[in-house]
Amino acid sequence: MDIRKMPSKFRGWIKEKNQYMPQKQVDQLFIRMDGRVFWHSYKGLEDVTDKIDIEFSIGRFDKQRTDEFPEGQEIYQGDICKYSIYMGALQKFPVRHMVWVWSDAHCGFAMIDIRGKDYGYVASLIPEEHEIEVIGTIHDNPAIENRKT
């Protein structure tokens, strides 16, 4: 598979409006290699880097299956999740509330708990039997939002 042809999945948080962009508008965003974000608007190409937070998909889905999300809800950077670790049929550790962040140290998306502790959980290494459920986003709680880096 040619990685250059793979679609990038992300969502955009409009800082001024405190809401996510509709998908139709997200499809008009362009992210340069230097991280600057541009929007194809009626004015032309507009730099919106300081106006929009980009949150990338981590490439995983949560455990909840609904009519709206038959394969589970896609998990994005900035999502707050309940995370349960199972070994066979037994839950081995208590449920933790975690936030997905980009981690340079882990070279990928990792979870930190809502107090900021890094347990070293990397998205690509979490076994499928571990349960992840999206329960909100960092934008729902300003105290958590300040720890998103």
C-alpha positions in Angstrom: 0.0 0.0 0.0 1.3 3.4 -0.9 1.3 5.5 2.3 1.1 8.7 0.2 -2.4 7.6 -0.9 -3.7 6.8 2.6 -6.3 9.3 3.9 -5.3 11.2 7.0 -8.1 11.0 9.6 -8.4 14.0 11.8 -10.9 16.4 13.3 -10.7 20.1 13.9 -11.6 21.9 17.1 -12.6 25.6 16.5 -11.1 27.4 19.5 -13.2 30.5 19.2 -16.5 28.6 19.0 -15.5 25.8 21.4 -16.9 23.2 19.0 -15.7 20.6 16.4 -15.8 21.6 12.7 -18.4 19.8 10.6 -16.8 17.0 8.5 -17.5 19.0 5.3 -15.2 21.8 6.6 -12.6 19.4 7.9 -12.4 18.0 4.4 -11.3 21.4 3.3 -8.3 21.6 5.6 -4.7 21.1 4.5 -1.8 20.5 6.9 1.6 21.4 5.6 4.8 19.4 6.6 5.7 22.2 9.0 2.5 21.7 10.9 0.7 24.9 9.6 -3.0 24.4 9.0 -4.8 26.0 6.0 -8.4 26.0 5.0 -9.7 26.2 1.4 -12.3 28.9 1.9 -14.2 31.3 -0.4 -11.3 33.7 0.2 -8.7 31.2 -1.1 -6.2 29.4 1.1 -6.4 30.8 4.6 -3.9 30.1 7.4 -6.0 28.9 10.4 -3.2 27.4 12.5 -3.9 29.6 15.5 -7.7 29.1 15.2 -8.0 25.3 15.0 -6.6 22.5 17.0 -6.0 19.4 14.9 -6.7 16.0 16.6 -5.6 12.9 14.6 -7.2 9.5 14.7 -5.1 7.0 16.6 -6.2 4.2 14.3 -8.3 2.4 16.9 -12.0 2.1 17.8 -13.6 1.8 21.2 -15.6 -1.2 22.4 -19.1 0.5 22.2 -21.2 -0.7 19.3 -24.2 1.4 18.4 -26.4 2.1 15.3 -24.3 5.3 14.8 -21.0 3.5 15.3 -21.5 -0.2 14.4 -17.7 -0.9 14.5 -17.2 1.3 17.6 -16.4 5.0 17.9 -13.1 6.0 16.3 -10.6 7.2 18.9 -8.9 10.6 18.4 -6.0 12.4 20.1 -7.6 14.3 23.0 -10.3 11.7 23.7 -10.9 10.8 27.3 -11.3 7.0 27.6 -12.1 4.4 30.2 -9.4 1.8 29.9 -9.7 -1.7 31.4 -6.9 -4.3 31.2 -8.0 -7.9 30.9 -6.0 -11.1 31.0 -8.3 -13.8 29.7 -11.7 -13.3 31.3 -10.3 -11.6 34.4 -10.0 -7.8 34.8 -6.4 -7.5 36.2 -6.3 -3.7 37.0 -8.8 -1.1 38.0 -10.5 1.0 35.3 -8.4 4.1 34.5 -9.5 7.3 32.9 -6.9 8.1 30.2 -6.3 10.8 27.6 -4.8 10.1 24.2 -1.8 12.4 23.4 1.0 12.4 20.8 4.2 11.3 22.6 7.6 12.0 21.1 9.1 9.7 23.7 7.0 6.8 22.5 7.0 7.9 18.8 3.3 7.5 18.6 0.0 8.0 20.3 0.0 7.1 24.0 -2.3 7.4 26.9 -1.7 9.4 30.0 -4.1 9.3 33.0 -6.2 12.4 33.6 -3.7 13.5 36.3 -0.8 13.5 33.7 0.9 10.2 34.7 2.4 8.4 31.7 1.9 4.6 31.9 3.7 4.0 28.6 0.5 2.7 26.9 1.1 3.1 23.1 -1.9 2.7 20.8 -0.3 0.3 18.4 0.8 -2.0 21.2 -2.4 -2.3 23.2 -4.0 -5.8 22.8 -7.5 -5.9 21.3 -8.9 -7.7 24.4 -8.2 -4.6 26.5 -11.3 -2.5 26.7 -11.3 1.2 25.6 -14.4 3.3 25.8 -14.6 6.9 24.7 -16.4 8.9 27.4 -15.5 12.5 26.4 -12.8 14.8 25.1 -10.3 17.1 26.7 -12.5 20.0 25.7 -15.2 18.8 28.1 -12.8 19.5 31.0 -10.5 22.6 31.0 -8.3 21.1 33.8 -7.5 18.1 31.5 -7.2 20.2 28.4 -4.2 22.0 29.9 -2.3 18.7 30.1 -2.8 17.7 26.4 0.9 17.9 25.3 
